[in-house]
Amino acid sequence: AQKVTQAQTEISVVEKEDVTLDCVYETRDTTYYLFWYKQPPSGELVFLIRRNSFDEQNEISGRYSWNFQKSTSSFNFTITASQVVDSAVYFCALWDNAGNNRKLIWGLGTSLAVNP
Amino acid sequence: DSGVTQTPKHLITATGQRVTLRCSPRSGDLSVYWYQQSLDQGLQFLIQYYNGEERAKGNILERFSAQQFPDLHSELNLSSLELGDSALYFCASSTWGGQGNNEQFFGPGTRLTVL
């Protein structure tokens, strides 16, 4: 079955530290899509990135970077030089392409606290 | 601002009652998704509509129903409310639902409290 595991429930770091949020997925599909979303204290879910299974290149966007490794079924997210504004819950999700009931499968999220 | 709007922002009601949550997708988006987020169950997909038709169904209770109107706005109806229905309800939209794997943009959510 399709599944997303975010083993880290909570992480606490001090500002300017680098932090990596882990995401491990399970899927039988050969073509699949992975996502990361951020939910700051305000509550709204904010889209961060979408990757497809054909593209294993790592991606960098400012202080954010993503490491996609098919060999270990992982799609980890690193924040470099963390800031207090990065404090949020981060969700990893997998697009479930099975049958006619296609939907996003969500991890339980990792709550990141960046302390000044 | 994602461009997805949801009303109301907060809703407080009693057990047994019925409420309607409303969502307007981003301009041009044909797909609308509904999610429930509670502390004990995380983010749960409820249902998806694409251009007025139901496209996918998740863990939606029979007491809940949804529809998407010709102007593409959507409503989620929750009836015979129970204490356990208290949660944050999100609506999201995406550009098209053929494959359905495009990124979804979320509204600010409706916080439902059932007393």
Chai-1 contact restraints between the chains, C-beta under 6 A:
chainA,res_idxA,chainB,res_idxB,connection_type,confidence,min_distance_angstrom,max_distance_angstrom,comment,restraint_id
A,Y33,B,N101,contact,1.0,0.0,6.0,A-B,restraint_1
A,G43,B,G109,contact,1.0,0.0,6.0,A-B,restraint_2
A,E44,B,P108,contact,1.0,0.0,6.0,A-B,restraint_3
A,L45,B,F106,contact,1.0,0.0,6.0,A-B,restraint_4
A,F47,B,E103,contact,1.0,0.0,6.0,A-B,restraint_5
A,R50,B,E103,contact,1.0,0.0,6.0,A-B,restraint_6
A,W95,B,N101,contact,1.0,0.0,6.0,A-B,restraint_7
A,N101,B,A56,contact,1.0,0.0,6.0,A-B,restraint_8
A,R102,B,A56,contact,1.0,0.0,6.0,A-B,restraint_9
A,R102,B,G100,contact,1.0,0.0,6.0,A-B,restraint_10
A,K103,B,F45,contact,1.0,0.0,6.0,A-B,restraint_11
A,K103,B,A56,contact,1.0,0.0,6.0,A-B,restraint_12
A,K103,B,G58,contact,1.0,0.0,6.0,A-B,restraint_13
A,W106,B,L43,contact,1.0,0.0,6.0,A-B,restraint_14
A,L108,B,G42,contact,1.0,0.0,6.0,A-B,restraint_15
